Amino acid sequence: MFVVKIGGSILFDKEYQLKQKLLSNYAKTIRNIFSESKKKCAIVVGGGKLARKYIAVTRALGANEAYNDIMGIEAAKLNARLFIGALGDIAYPEPPNNLQEFHALFNVTDKIIICGGFQPGQSTNAVAASIAEIVTAEKLLNLTDVDGVYTADPDKDPNAKLMKELAISDLISLIAKQTTKAGQYPLFDKTAVQIVQRSKIVLQFINGSDPENLMKAITGKPIGTLITH
């Protein structure tokens, strides 16, 4: 059983246009993985640029952070529906609304369950970690718009280096330096990493710009950053 978290940021270009070809390639790759591995999997999709665009407007209009979180949840669910549509009959036709609903579905269907957000104050990273915990997943794969975890923000520091392995304690230290609000969880978030730590979930960060990287990670090839316990 694998849980795959797909960052919403990789689905859109700089002009907020959906990357239709990338979505199509992901659908093909996931179909291949699903048919070849014969293992169940769940997918969690983030809100990404779509969520941030809506949240920026509602925040400017005076909405509180709880409401902005709801906007992010709905955007993530919309992105989840993109994958449901692309995967067709191998995907469960509706994204679940909470962890209990997911678990109930997981016990009665072999279809791929695709989720967006669950509740205010909880990132889709935390959703993915919770799902990985409740189903005792072999691995949680986090697909981002960078190659993995760096020593510093690679967009700001040209000397930042990719780390192939990172202890969970060091990941917690990195996350502790982050500030978060609705729609913004730069790397991972405290709730998600606490879940990963307490259940010793195998977590791997990989670049999601190429769907083949997902296949490599699932087949055990060294790629991205592996979080060790």
PyMOL CGO cylinders between C-alpha atoms (Angstrom):
from pymol import cmd
from pymol.cgo import CYLINDER

trace = [
    CYLINDER, 0.00, 0.00, 0.00, 1.41, 3.36, -1.07, 0.3, 1, 1, 1, 1, 1, 1,
    CYLINDER, 1.41, 3.36, -1.07, 0.16, 6.86, -0.34, 0.3, 1, 1, 1, 1, 1, 1,
    CYLINDER, 0.16, 6.86, -0.34, 1.08, 9.50, -2.90, 0.3, 1, 1, 1, 1, 1, 1,
    CYLINDER, 1.08, 9.50, -2.90, 0.83, 13.21, -2.12, 0.3, 1, 1, 1, 1, 1, 1,
    CYLINDER, 0.83, 13.21, -2.12, 0.86, 15.31, -5.30, 0.3, 1, 1, 1, 1, 1, 1,
    CYLINDER, 0.86, 15.31, -5.30, 1.61, 18.97, -4.72, 0.3, 1, 1, 1, 1, 1, 1,
    CYLINDER, 1.61, 18.97, -4.72, -0.95, 21.16, -6.44, 0.3, 1, 1, 1, 1, 1, 1,
    CYLINDER, -0.95, 21.16, -6.44, 1.84, 23.52, -7.50, 0.3, 1, 1, 1, 1, 1, 1,
    CYLINDER, 1.84, 23.52, -7.50, 3.15, 21.07, -10.10, 0.3, 1, 1, 1, 1, 1, 1,
    CYLINDER, 3.15, 21.07, -10.10, -0.20, 20.97, -11.94, 0.3, 1, 1, 1, 1, 1, 1,
    CYLINDER, -0.20, 20.97, -11.94, -0.16, 24.62, -13.07, 0.3, 1, 1, 1, 1, 1, 1,
    CYLINDER, -0.16, 24.62, -13.07, 2.23, 26.76, -15.09, 0.3, 1, 1, 1, 1, 1, 1,
    CYLINDER, 2.23, 26.76, -15.09, 3.21, 30.33, -14.24, 0.3, 1, 1, 1, 1, 1, 1,
    CYLINDER, 3.21, 30.33, -14.24, 0.04, 31.66, -15.93, 0.3, 1, 1, 1, 1, 1, 1,
    CYLINDER, 0.04, 31.66, -15.93, -2.15, 29.37, -13.78, 0.3, 1, 1, 1, 1, 1, 1,
    CYLINDER, -2.15, 29.37, -13.78, -2.93, 27.19, -16.79, 0.3, 1, 1, 1, 1, 1, 1,
    CYLINDER, -2.93, 27.19, -16.79, -3.35, 23.48, -16.11, 0.3, 1, 1, 1, 1, 1, 1,
    CYLINDER, -3.35, 23.48, -16.11, -0.63, 21.23, -17.47, 0.3, 1, 1, 1, 1, 1, 1,
    CYLINDER, -0.63, 21.23, -17.47, -2.94, 18.89, -19.36, 0.3, 1, 1, 1, 1, 1, 1,
    CYLINDER, -2.94, 18.89, -19.36, -0.13, 16.79, -20.85, 0.3, 1, 1, 1, 1, 1, 1,
    CYLINDER, -0.13, 16.79, -20.85, 1.40, 16.25, -17.40, 0.3, 1, 1, 1, 1, 1, 1,
    CYLINDER, 1.40, 16.25, -17.40, -1.98, 15.16, -16.01, 0.3, 1, 1, 1, 1, 1, 1,
    CYLINDER, -1.98, 15.16, -16.01, -2.38, 12.73, -18.88, 0.3, 1, 1, 1, 1, 1, 1,
    CYLINDER, -2.38, 12.73, -18.88, 1.10, 11.30, -18.33, 0.3, 1, 1, 1, 1, 1, 1,
    CYLINDER, 1.10, 11.30, -18.33, 0.39, 10.91, -14.61, 0.3, 1, 1, 1, 1, 1, 1,
    CYLINDER, 0.39, 10.91, -14.61, -2.80, 9.02, -15.39, 0.3, 1, 1, 1, 1, 1, 1,
    CYLINDER, -2.80, 9.02, -15.39, -0.86, 6.61, -17.64, 0.3, 1, 1, 1, 1, 1, 1,
    CYLINDER, -0.86, 6.61, -17.64, 1.89, 6.12, -15.07, 0.3, 1, 1, 1, 1, 1, 1,
    CYLINDER, 1.89, 6.12, -15.07, -0.54, 5.53, -12.20, 0.3, 1, 1, 1, 1, 1, 1,
    CYLINDER, -0.54, 5.53, -12.20, -2.51, 3.06, -14.32, 0.3, 1, 1, 1, 1, 1, 1,
    CYLINDER, -2.51, 3.06, -14.32, 0.70, 1.16, -15.05, 0.3, 1, 1, 1, 1, 1, 1,
    CYLINDER, 0.70, 1.16, -15.05, 1.72, 1.12, -11.39, 0.3, 1, 1, 1, 1, 1, 1,
    CYLINDER, 1.72, 1.12, -11.39, -1.76, 0.01, -10.33, 0.3, 1, 1, 1, 1, 1, 1,
    CYLINDER, -1.76, 0.01, -10.33, -1.89, -2.84, -12.86, 0.3, 1, 1, 1, 1, 1, 1,
    CYLINDER, -1.89, -2.84, -12.86, 1.72, -4.04, -12.46, 0.3, 1, 1, 1, 1, 1, 1,
    CYLINDER, 1.72, -4.04, -12.46, 2.23, -3.84, -8.70, 0.3, 1, 1, 1, 1, 1, 1,
    CYLINDER, 2.23, -3.84, -8.70, -1.23, -5.16, -7.73, 0.3, 1, 1, 1, 1, 1, 1,
    CYLINDER, -1.23, -5.16, -7.73, -0.96, -2.99, -4.64, 0.3, 1, 1, 1, 1, 1, 1,
    CYLINDER, -0.96, -2.99, -4.64, -3.57, -0.60, -3.33, 0.3, 1, 1, 1, 1, 1, 1,
    CYLINDER, -3.57, -0.60, -3.33, -2.76, 3.07, -3.34, 0.3, 1, 1, 1, 1, 1, 1,
    CYLINDER, -2.76, 3.07, -3.34, -4.32, 6.33, -2.28, 0.3, 1, 1, 1, 1, 1, 1,
    CYLINDER, -4.32, 6.33, -2.28, -3.59, 9.75, -3.73, 0.3, 1, 1, 1, 1, 1, 1,
    CYLINDER, -3.59, 9.75, -3.73, -3.85, 13.12, -2.02, 0.3, 1, 1, 1, 1, 1, 1,
    CYLINDER, -3.85, 13.12, -2.02, -3.76, 16.24, -4.21, 0.3, 1, 1, 1, 1, 1, 1,
    CYLINDER, -3.76, 16.24, -4.21, -2.91, 19.69, -2.89, 0.3, 1, 1, 1, 1, 1, 1,
    CYLINDER, -2.91, 19.69, -2.89, -4.59, 22.96, -3.77, 0.3, 1, 1, 1, 1, 1, 1,
    CYLINDER, -4.59, 22.96, -3.77, -1.42, 24.60, -5.08, 0.3, 1, 1, 1, 1, 1, 1,
    CYLINDER, -1.42, 24.60, -5.08, -1.57, 27.80, -7.10, 0.3, 1, 1, 1, 1, 1, 1,
    CYLINDER, -1.57, 27.80, -7.10, -5.33, 27.54, -7.54, 0.3, 1, 1, 1, 1, 1, 1,
    CYLINDER, -5.33, 27.54, -7.54, -5.87, 27.54, -3.78, 0.3, 1, 1, 1, 1, 1, 1,
    CYLINDER, -5.87, 27.54, -3.78, -3.41, 30.37, -3.20, 0.3, 1, 1, 1, 1, 1, 1,
    CYLINDER, -3.41, 30.37, -3.20, -5.05, 32.50, -5.89, 0.3, 1, 1, 1, 1, 1, 1,
    CYLINDER, -5.05, 32.50, -5.89, -8.49, 32.19, -4.30, 0.3, 1, 1, 1, 1, 1, 1,
    CYLINDER, -8.49, 32.19, -4.30, -7.17, 32.56, -0.78, 0.3, 1, 1, 1, 1, 1, 1,
    CYLINDER, -7.17, 32.56, -0.78, -5.29, 35.75, -1.68, 0.3, 1, 1, 1, 1, 1, 1,
    CYLINDER, -5.29, 35.75, -1.68, -8.55, 37.30, -2.85, 0.3, 1, 1, 1, 1, 1, 1,
    CYLINDER, -8.55, 37.30, -2.85, -10.69, 36.15, 0.08, 0.3, 1, 1, 1, 1, 1, 1,
    CYLINDER, -10.69, 36.15, 0.08, -7.99, 37.29, 2.51, 0.3, 1, 1, 1, 1, 1, 1,
    CYLINDER, -7.99, 37.29, 2.51, -7.88, 40.71, 0.84, 0.3, 1, 1, 1, 1, 1, 1,
    CYLINDER, -7.88, 40.71, 0.84, -11.66, 40.88, 1.10, 0.3, 1, 1, 1, 1, 1, 1,
    CYLINDER, -11.66, 40.88, 1.10, -11.43, 40.34, 4.86, 0.3, 1, 1, 1, 1, 1, 1,
    CYLINDER, -11.43, 40.34, 4.86, -12.16, 36.63, 5.28, 0.3, 1, 1, 1, 1, 1, 1,
    CYLINDER, -12.16, 36.63, 5.28, -10.63, 34.98, 8.35, 0.3, 1, 1, 1, 1, 1, 1,
    CYLINDER, -10.63, 34.98, 8.35, -8.03, 32.20, 8.15, 0.3, 1, 1, 1, 1, 1, 1,
    CYLINDER, -8.03, 32.20, 8.15, -10.55, 29.43, 8.92, 0.3, 1, 1, 1, 1, 1, 1,
    CYLINDER, -10.55, 29.43, 8.92, -12.61, 30.49, 5.91, 0.3, 1, 1, 1, 1, 1, 1,
    CYLINDER, -12.61, 30.49, 5.91, -9.47, 30.75, 3.79, 0.3, 1, 1, 1, 1, 1, 1,
    CYLINDER, -9.47, 30.75, 3.79, -8.65, 27.18, 4.79, 0.3, 1, 1, 1, 1, 1, 1,
    CYLINDER, -8.65, 27.18, 4.79, -12.06, 26.09, 3.49, 0.3, 1, 1, 1, 1, 1, 1,
    CYLINDER, -12.06, 26.09, 3.49, -11.26, 27.77, 0.17, 0.3, 1, 1, 1, 1, 1, 1,
    CYLINDER, -11.26, 27.77, 0.17, -8.03, 25.78, 0.05, 0.3, 1, 1, 1, 1, 1, 1,
    CYLINDER, -8.03, 25.78, 0.05, -9.87, 22.53, 0.84, 0.3, 1, 1, 1, 1, 1, 1,
    CYLINDER, -9.87, 22.53, 0.84, -12.33, 23.11, -2.01, 0.3, 1, 1, 1, 1, 1, 1,
    CYLINDER, -12.33, 23.11, -2.01, -9.51, 23.92, -4.44, 0.3, 1, 1, 1, 1, 1, 1,
    CYLINDER, -9.51, 23.92, -4.44, -7.70, 20.71, -3.47, 0.3, 1, 1, 1, 1, 1, 1,
    CYLINDER, -7.70, 20.71, -3.47, -10.88, 18.69, -4.00, 0.3, 1, 1, 1, 1, 1, 1,
    CYLINDER, -10.88, 18.69, -4.00, -11.25, 20.24, -7.44, 0.3, 1, 1, 1, 1, 1, 1,
    CYLINDER, -11.25, 20.24, -7.44, -7.69, 19.20, -8.27, 0.3, 1, 1, 1, 1, 1, 1,
    CYLINDER, -7.69, 19.20, -8.27, -8.49, 15.71, -6.94, 0.3, 1, 1, 1, 1, 1, 1,
    CYLINDER, -8.49, 15.71, -6.94, -11.42, 15.52, -9.34, 0.3, 1, 1, 1, 1, 1, 1,
    CYLINDER, -11.42, 15.52, -9.34, -9.01, 16.17, -12.22, 0.3, 1, 1, 1, 1, 1, 1,
    CYLINDER, -9.01, 16.17, -12.22, -7.25, 12.92, -11.37, 0.3, 1, 1, 1, 1, 1, 1,
    CYLINDER, -7.25, 12.92, -11.37, -10.52, 11.07, -10.82, 0.3, 1, 1, 1, 1, 1, 1,
    CYLINDER, -10.52, 11.07, -10.82, -11.59, 12.12, -14.32, 0.3, 1, 1, 1, 1, 1, 1,
    CYLINDER, -11.59, 12.12, -14.32, -8.23, 11.19, -15.81, 0.3, 1, 1, 1, 1, 1, 1,
    CYLINDER, -8.23, 11.19, -15.81, -8.08, 7.74, -14.16, 0.3, 1, 1, 1, 1, 1, 1,
    CYLINDER, -8.08, 7.74, -14.16, -11.65, 6.79, -15.00, 0.3, 1, 1, 1, 1, 1, 1,
    CYLINDER, -11.65, 6.79, -15.00, -12.87, 3.39, -13.83, 0.3, 1, 1, 1, 1, 1, 1,
    CYLINDER, -12.87, 3.39, -13.83, -9.86, 2.57, -11.62, 0.3, 1, 1, 1, 1, 1, 1,
    CYLINDER, -9.86, 2.57, -11.62, -10.57, 5.59, -9.40, 0.3, 1, 1, 1, 1, 1, 1,
    CYLINDER, -10.57, 5.59, -9.40, -13.32, 5.91, -6.80, 0.3, 1, 1, 1, 1, 1, 1,
    CYLINDER, -13.32, 5.91, -6.80, -15.70, 8.53, -8.27, 0.3, 1, 1, 1, 1, 1, 1,
    CYLINDER, -15.70, 8.53, -8.27, -15.83, 10.92, -5.28, 0.3, 1, 1, 1, 1, 1, 1,
    CYLINDER, -15.83, 10.92, -5.28, -13.14, 12.43, -3.04, 0.3, 1, 1, 1, 1, 1, 1,
    CYLINDER, -13.14, 12.43, -3.04, -13.87, 11.60, 0.65, 0.3, 1, 1, 1, 1, 1, 1,
    CYLINDER, -13.87, 11.60, 0.65, -14.61, 14.47, 3.02, 0.3, 1, 1, 1, 1, 1, 1,
    CYLINDER, -14.61, 14.47, 3.02, -12.72, 13.25, 6.09, 0.3, 1, 1, 1, 1, 1, 1,
    CYLINDER, -12.72, 13.25, 6.09, -10.44, 10.51, 7.41, 0.3, 1, 1, 1, 1, 1, 1,
    CYLINDER, -10.44, 10.51, 7.41, -13.31, 8.37, 8.69, 0.3, 1, 1, 1, 1, 1, 1,
    CYLINDER, -13.31, 8.37, 8.69, -15.00, 8.44, 5.29, 0.3, 1, 1, 1, 1, 1, 1,
    CYLINDER, -15.00, 8.44, 5.29, -11.72, 7.53, 3.60, 0.3, 1, 1, 1, 1, 1, 1,
    CYLINDER, -11.72, 7.53, 3.60, -11.17, 4.58, 5.94, 0.3, 1, 1, 1, 1, 1, 1,
    CYLINDER, -11.17, 4.58, 5.94, -14.67, 3.26, 5.36, 0.3, 1, 1, 1, 1, 1, 1,
    CYLINDER, -14.67, 3.26, 5.36, -14.13, 3.42, 1.59, 0.3, 1, 1, 1, 1, 1, 1,
    CYLINDER, -14.13, 3.42, 1.59, -10.70, 1.86, 1.84, 0.3, 1, 1, 1, 1, 1, 1,
    CYLINDER, -10.70, 1.86, 1.84, -12.19, -1.21, 3.51, 0.3, 1, 1, 1, 1, 1, 1,
    CYLINDER, -12.19, -1.21, 3.51, -14.79, -1.83, 0.79, 0.3, 1, 1, 1, 1, 1, 1,
    CYLINDER, -14.79, -1.83, 0.79, -13.17, -0.84, -2.52, 0.3, 1, 1, 1, 1, 1, 1,
    CYLINDER, -13.17, -0.84, -2.52, -10.03, -1.75, -4.46, 0.3, 1, 1, 1, 1, 1, 1,
    CYLINDER, -10.03, -1.75, -4.46, -10.27, 1.41, -6.54, 0.3, 1, 1, 1, 1, 1, 1,
    CYLINDER, -10.27, 1.41, -6.54, -7.77, 4.23, -6.08, 0.3, 1, 1, 1, 1, 1, 1,
    CYLINDER, -7.77, 4.23, -6.08, -9.18, 6.74, -3.61, 0.3, 1, 1, 1, 1, 1, 1,
    CYLINDER, -9.18, 6.74, -3.61, -8.21, 10.30, -4.47, 0.3, 1, 1, 1, 1, 1, 1,
    CYLINDER, -8.21, 10.30, -4.47, -8.48, 12.97, -1.79, 0.3, 1, 1, 1, 1, 1, 1,
    CYLINDER, -8.48, 12.97, -1.79, -8.25, 16.72, -1.51, 0.3, 1, 1, 1, 1, 1, 1,
    CYLINDER, -8.25, 16.72, -1.51, -8.36, 18.56, 1.81, 0.3, 1, 1, 1, 1, 1, 1,
    CYLINDER, -8.36, 18.56, 1.81, -10.22, 17.38, 4.88, 0.3, 1, 1, 1, 1, 1, 1,
    CYLINDER, -10.22, 17.38, 4.88, -10.60, 20.10, 7.51, 0.3, 1, 1, 1, 1, 1, 1,
    CYLINDER, -10.60, 20.10, 7.51, -9.55, 23.70, 8.31, 0.3, 1, 1, 1, 1, 1, 1,
    CYLINDER, -9.55, 23.70, 8.31, -6.13, 24.01, 9.92, 0.3, 1, 1, 1, 1, 1, 1,
    CYLINDER, -6.13, 24.01, 9.92, -4.92, 20.80, 8.30, 0.3, 1, 1, 1, 1, 1, 1,
    CYLINDER, -4.92, 20.80, 8.30, -2.73, 20.77, 5.21, 0.3, 1, 1, 1, 1, 1, 1,
    CYLINDER, -2.73, 20.77, 5.21, -3.03, 18.14, 2.51, 0.3, 1, 1, 1, 1, 1, 1,
    CYLINDER, -3.03, 18.14, 2.51, 0.39, 16.94, 3.71, 0.3, 1, 1, 1, 1, 1, 1,
    CYLINDER, 0.39, 16.94, 3.71, -1.24, 16.16, 7.05, 0.3, 1, 1, 1, 1, 1, 1,
    CYLINDER, -1.24, 16.16, 7.05, -4.11, 14.45, 5.22, 0.3, 1, 1, 1, 1, 1, 1,
    CYLINDER, -4.11, 14.45, 5.22, -1.61, 12.23, 3.38, 0.3, 1, 1, 1, 1, 1, 1,
    CYLINDER, -1.61, 12.23, 3.38, 0.29, 11.45, 6.60, 0.3, 1, 1, 1, 1, 1, 1,
    CYLINDER, 0.29, 11.45, 6.60, -2.94, 10.57, 8.42, 0.3, 1, 1, 1, 1, 1, 1,
    CYLINDER, -2.94, 10.57, 8.42, -3.97, 8.24, 5.61, 0.3, 1, 1, 1, 1, 1, 1,
    CYLINDER, -3.97, 8.24, 5.61, -0.52, 6.60, 5.54, 0.3, 1, 1, 1, 1, 1, 1,
    CYLINDER, -0.52, 6.60, 5.54, -0.79, 6.05, 9.28, 0.3, 1, 1, 1, 1, 1, 1,
    CYLINDER, -0.79, 6.05, 9.28, -4.30, 4.58, 9.31, 0.3, 1, 1, 1, 1, 1, 1,
    CYLINDER, -4.30, 4.58, 9.31, -3.60, 2.09, 6.49, 0.3, 1, 1, 1, 1, 1, 1,
    CYLINDER, -3.60, 2.09, 6.49, -0.02, 1.30, 7.63, 0.3, 1, 1, 1, 1, 1, 1,
    CYLINDER, -0.02, 1.30, 7.63, 1.36, 2.30, 4.25, 0.3, 1, 1, 1, 1, 1, 1,
    CYLINDER, 1.36, 2.30, 4.25, 4.67, 0.94, 3.01, 0.3, 1, 1, 1, 1, 1, 1,
    CYLINDER, 4.67, 0.94, 3.01, 5.71, 4.42, 1.97, 0.3, 1, 1, 1, 1, 1, 1,
    CYLINDER, 5.71, 4.42, 1.97, 4.44, 7.99, 1.75, 0.3, 1, 1, 1, 1, 1, 1,
    CYLINDER, 4.44, 7.99, 1.75, 5.67, 9.65, -1.43, 0.3, 1, 1, 1, 1, 1, 1,
    CYLINDER, 5.67, 9.65, -1.43, 5.58, 13.43, -1.49, 0.3, 1, 1, 1, 1, 1, 1,
    CYLINDER, 5.58, 13.43, -1.49, 5.76, 14.87, -5.02, 0.3, 1, 1, 1, 1, 1, 1,
    CYLINDER, 5.76, 14.87, -5.02, 6.92, 18.49, -5.08, 0.3, 1, 1, 1, 1, 1, 1,
    CYLINDER, 6.92, 18.49, -5.08, 8.26, 21.03, -7.59, 0.3, 1, 1, 1, 1, 1, 1,
    CYLINDER, 8.26, 21.03, -7.59, 11.88, 20.50, -6.46, 0.3, 1, 1, 1, 1, 1, 1,
    CYLINDER, 11.88, 20.50, -6.46, 14.17, 17.45, -6.39, 0.3, 1, 1, 1, 1, 1, 1,
    CYLINDER, 14.17, 17.45, -6.39, 13.82, 16.83, -2.64, 0.3, 1, 1, 1, 1, 1, 1,
    CYLINDER, 13.82, 16.83, -2.64, 14.85, 18.45, 0.63, 0.3, 1, 1, 1, 1, 1, 1,
    CYLINDER, 14.85, 18.45, 0.63, 17.69, 20.94, 0.47, 0.3, 1, 1, 1, 1, 1, 1,
    CYLINDER, 17.69, 20.94, 0.47, 20.00, 22.44, 3.07, 0.3, 1, 1, 1, 1, 1, 1,
    CYLINDER, 20.00, 22.44, 3.07, 18.30, 25.79, 2.31, 0.3, 1, 1, 1, 1, 1, 1,
    CYLINDER, 18.30, 25.79, 2.31, 15.59, 27.14, 0.02, 0.3, 1, 1, 1, 1, 1, 1,
    CYLINDER, 15.59, 27.14, 0.02, 16.99, 26.44, -3.48, 0.3, 1, 1, 1, 1, 1, 1,
    CYLINDER, 16.99, 26.44, -3.48, 14.97, 29.34, -4.91, 0.3, 1, 1, 1, 1, 1, 1,
    CYLINDER, 14.97, 29.34, -4.91, 16.76, 31.76, -2.60, 0.3, 1, 1, 1, 1, 1, 1,
    CYLINDER, 16.76, 31.76, -2.60, 20.15, 30.19, -1.97, 0.3, 1, 1, 1, 1, 1, 1,
    CYLINDER, 20.15, 30.19, -1.97, 22.23, 29.11, -5.00, 0.3, 1, 1, 1, 1, 1, 1,
    CYLINDER, 22.23, 29.11, -5.00, 24.49, 27.13, -2.66, 0.3, 1, 1, 1, 1, 1, 1,
    CYLINDER, 24.49, 27.13, -2.66, 21.66, 24.96, -1.33, 0.3, 1, 1, 1, 1, 1, 1,
    CYLINDER, 21.66, 24.96, -1.33, 22.45, 21.25, -1.62, 0.3, 1, 1, 1, 1, 1, 1,
    CYLINDER, 22.45, 21.25, -1.62, 20.09, 18.33, -2.07, 0.3, 1, 1, 1, 1, 1, 1,
    CYLINDER, 20.09, 18.33, -2.07, 20.15, 15.83, 0.79, 0.3, 1, 1, 1, 1, 1, 1,
    CYLINDER, 20.15, 15.83, 0.79, 19.67, 12.20, -0.26, 0.3, 1, 1, 1, 1, 1, 1,
    CYLINDER, 19.67, 12.20, -0.26, 18.82, 11.15, 3.29, 0.3, 1, 1, 1, 1, 1, 1,
    CYLINDER, 18.82, 11.15, 3.29, 17.62, 13.16, 6.26, 0.3, 1, 1, 1, 1, 1, 1,
    CYLINDER, 17.62, 13.16, 6.26, 16.83, 12.10, 9.81, 0.3, 1, 1, 1, 1, 1, 1,
    CYLINDER, 16.83, 12.10, 9.81, 13.29, 12.82, 10.95, 0.3, 1, 1, 1, 1, 1, 1,
    CYLINDER, 13.29, 12.82, 10.95, 14.69, 14.97, 13.80, 0.3, 1, 1, 1, 1, 1, 1,
    CYLINDER, 14.69, 14.97, 13.80, 16.47, 17.18, 11.27, 0.3, 1, 1, 1, 1, 1, 1,
    CYLINDER, 16.47, 17.18, 11.27, 13.31, 17.49, 9.16, 0.3, 1, 1, 1, 1, 1, 1,
    CYLINDER, 13.31, 17.49, 9.16, 11.45, 18.62, 12.28, 0.3, 1, 1, 1, 1, 1, 1,
    CYLINDER, 11.45, 18.62, 12.28, 14.13, 21.27, 12.90, 0.3, 1, 1, 1, 1, 1, 1,
    CYLINDER, 14.13, 21.27, 12.90, 13.77, 22.56, 9.33, 0.3, 1, 1, 1, 1, 1, 1,
    CYLINDER, 13.77, 22.56, 9.33, 10.00, 22.75, 9.60, 0.3, 1, 1, 1, 1, 1, 1,
    CYLINDER, 10.00, 22.75, 9.60, 10.16, 24.53, 12.94, 0.3, 1, 1, 1, 1, 1, 1,
    CYLINDER, 10.16, 24.53, 12.94, 11.71, 27.50, 11.14, 0.3, 1, 1, 1, 1, 1, 1,
    CYLINDER, 11.71, 27.50, 11.14, 8.73, 27.85, 8.80, 0.3, 1, 1, 1, 1, 1, 1,
    CYLINDER, 8.73, 27.85, 8.80, 5.76, 30.15, 9.28, 0.3, 1, 1, 1, 1, 1, 1,
    CYLINDER, 5.76, 30.15, 9.28, 2.46, 28.89, 7.91, 0.3, 1, 1, 1, 1, 1, 1,
    CYLINDER, 2.46, 28.89, 7.91, -1.00, 30.19, 7.16, 0.3, 1, 1, 1, 1, 1, 1,
    CYLINDER, -1.00, 30.19, 7.16, -3.92, 29.09, 5.02, 0.3, 1, 1, 1, 1, 1, 1,
    CYLINDER, -3.92, 29.09, 5.02, -2.72, 27.83, 1.63, 0.3, 1, 1, 1, 1, 1, 1,
    CYLINDER, -2.72, 27.83, 1.63, 0.98, 28.06, 2.51, 0.3, 1, 1, 1, 1, 1, 1,
    CYLINDER, 0.98, 28.06, 2.51, 2.97, 25.06, 3.75, 0.3, 1, 1, 1, 1, 1, 1,
    CYLINDER, 2.97, 25.06, 3.75, 6.38, 25.55, 2.07, 0.3, 1, 1, 1, 1, 1, 1,
    CYLINDER, 6.38, 25.55, 2.07, 7.86, 22.07, 2.62, 0.3, 1, 1, 1, 1, 1, 1,
    CYLINDER, 7.86, 22.07, 2.62, 5.83, 20.03, 5.07, 0.3, 1, 1, 1, 1, 1, 1,
    CYLINDER, 5.83, 20.03, 5.07, 4.08, 21.10, 8.25, 0.3, 1, 1, 1, 1, 1, 1,
    CYLINDER, 4.08, 21.10, 8.25, 4.31, 20.33, 11.96, 0.3, 1, 1, 1, 1, 1, 1,
    CYLINDER, 4.31, 20.33, 11.96, 1.17, 18.21, 12.16, 0.3, 1, 1, 1, 1, 1, 1,
    CYLINDER, 1.17, 18.21, 12.16, 2.21, 16.08, 9.19, 0.3, 1, 1, 1, 1, 1, 1,
    CYLINDER, 2.21, 16.08, 9.19, 5.75, 15.50, 10.43, 0.3, 1, 1, 1, 1, 1, 1,
    CYLINDER, 5.75, 15.50, 10.43, 4.52, 14.59, 13.94, 0.3, 1, 1, 1, 1, 1, 1,
    CYLINDER, 4.52, 14.59, 13.94, 2.32, 11.88, 12.41, 0.3, 1, 1, 1, 1, 1, 1,
    CYLINDER, 2.32, 11.88, 12.41, 5.24, 10.61, 10.33, 0.3, 1, 1, 1, 1, 1, 1,
    CYLINDER, 5.24, 10.61, 10.33, 7.47, 10.54, 13.39, 0.3, 1, 1, 1, 1, 1, 1,
    CYLINDER, 7.47, 10.54, 13.39, 5.10, 8.79, 15.79, 0.3, 1, 1, 1, 1, 1, 1,
    CYLINDER, 5.10, 8.79, 15.79, 4.26, 5.99, 13.36, 0.3, 1, 1, 1, 1, 1, 1,
    CYLINDER, 4.26, 5.99, 13.36, 7.71, 5.80, 11.75, 0.3, 1, 1, 1, 1, 1, 1,
    CYLINDER, 7.71, 5.80, 11.75, 6.21, 6.24, 8.29, 0.3, 1, 1, 1, 1, 1, 1,
    CYLINDER, 6.21, 6.24, 8.29, 8.70, 5.87, 5.44, 0.3, 1, 1, 1, 1, 1, 1,
    CYLINDER, 8.70, 5.87, 5.44, 8.61, 9.29, 3.78, 0.3, 1, 1, 1, 1, 1, 1,
    CYLINDER, 8.61, 9.29, 3.78, 10.28, 10.24, 0.51, 0.3, 1, 1, 1, 1, 1, 1,
    CYLINDER, 10.28, 10.24, 0.51, 10.33, 13.62, -1.24, 0.3, 1, 1, 1, 1, 1, 1,
    CYLINDER, 10.33, 13.62, -1.24, 10.71, 13.51, -5.03, 0.3, 1, 1, 1, 1, 1, 1,
    CYLINDER, 10.71, 13.51, -5.03, 10.36, 15.86, -7.97, 0.3, 1, 1, 1, 1, 1, 1,
    CYLINDER, 10.36, 15.86, -7.97, 6.86, 15.53, -9.39, 0.3, 1, 1, 1, 1, 1, 1,
    CYLINDER, 6.86, 15.53, -9.39, 7.53, 17.30, -12.68, 0.3, 1, 1, 1, 1, 1, 1,
    CYLINDER, 7.53, 17.30, -12.68, 8.25, 13.90, -14.30, 0.3, 1, 1, 1, 1, 1, 1,
    CYLINDER, 8.25, 13.90, -14.30, 5.71, 11.11, -13.60, 0.3, 1, 1, 1, 1, 1, 1,
    CYLINDER, 5.71, 11.11, -13.60, 8.45, 8.52, -14.19, 0.3, 1, 1, 1, 1, 1, 1,
    CYLINDER, 8.45, 8.52, -14.19, 9.99, 9.62, -10.88, 0.3, 1, 1, 1, 1, 1, 1,
    CYLINDER, 9.99, 9.62, -10.88, 6.95, 8.15, -9.15, 0.3, 1, 1, 1, 1, 1, 1,
    CYLINDER, 6.95, 8.15, -9.15, 7.58, 4.78, -10.78, 0.3, 1, 1, 1, 1, 1, 1,
    CYLINDER, 7.58, 4.78, -10.78, 11.26, 4.94, -9.75, 0.3, 1, 1, 1, 1, 1, 1,
    CYLINDER, 11.26, 4.94, -9.75, 10.38, 5.69, -6.12, 0.3, 1, 1, 1, 1, 1, 1,
    CYLINDER, 10.38, 5.69, -6.12, 7.81, 2.90, -5.88, 0.3, 1, 1, 1, 1, 1, 1,
    CYLINDER, 7.81, 2.90, -5.88, 10.25, 0.37, -7.36, 0.3, 1, 1, 1, 1, 1, 1,
    CYLINDER, 10.25, 0.37, -7.36, 12.86, 1.37, -4.78, 0.3, 1, 1, 1, 1, 1, 1,
    CYLINDER, 12.86, 1.37, -4.78, 15.31, 3.27, -6.94, 0.3, 1, 1, 1, 1, 1, 1,
    CYLINDER, 15.31, 3.27, -6.94, 17.30, 5.99, -5.13, 0.3, 1, 1, 1, 1, 1, 1,
    CYLINDER, 17.30, 5.99, -5.13, 15.74, 9.33, -5.94, 0.3, 1, 1, 1, 1, 1, 1,
    CYLINDER, 15.74, 9.33, -5.94, 14.96, 12.55, -4.08, 0.3, 1, 1, 1, 1, 1, 1,
    CYLINDER, 14.96, 12.55, -4.08, 15.26, 12.63, -0.29, 0.3, 1, 1, 1, 1, 1, 1,
    CYLINDER, 15.26, 12.63, -0.29, 14.49, 9.70, 2.00, 0.3, 1, 1, 1, 1, 1, 1,
    CYLINDER, 14.49, 9.70, 2.00, 13.48, 10.54, 5.58, 0.3, 1, 1, 1, 1, 1, 1,
    CYLINDER, 13.48, 10.54, 5.58, 15.01, 8.08, 8.06, 0.3, 1, 1, 1, 1, 1, 1,
    CYLINDER, 15.01, 8.08, 8.06, 13.92, 7.20, 11.60, 0.3, 1, 1, 1, 1, 1, 1,
]
cmd.load_cgo(trace, "trace")
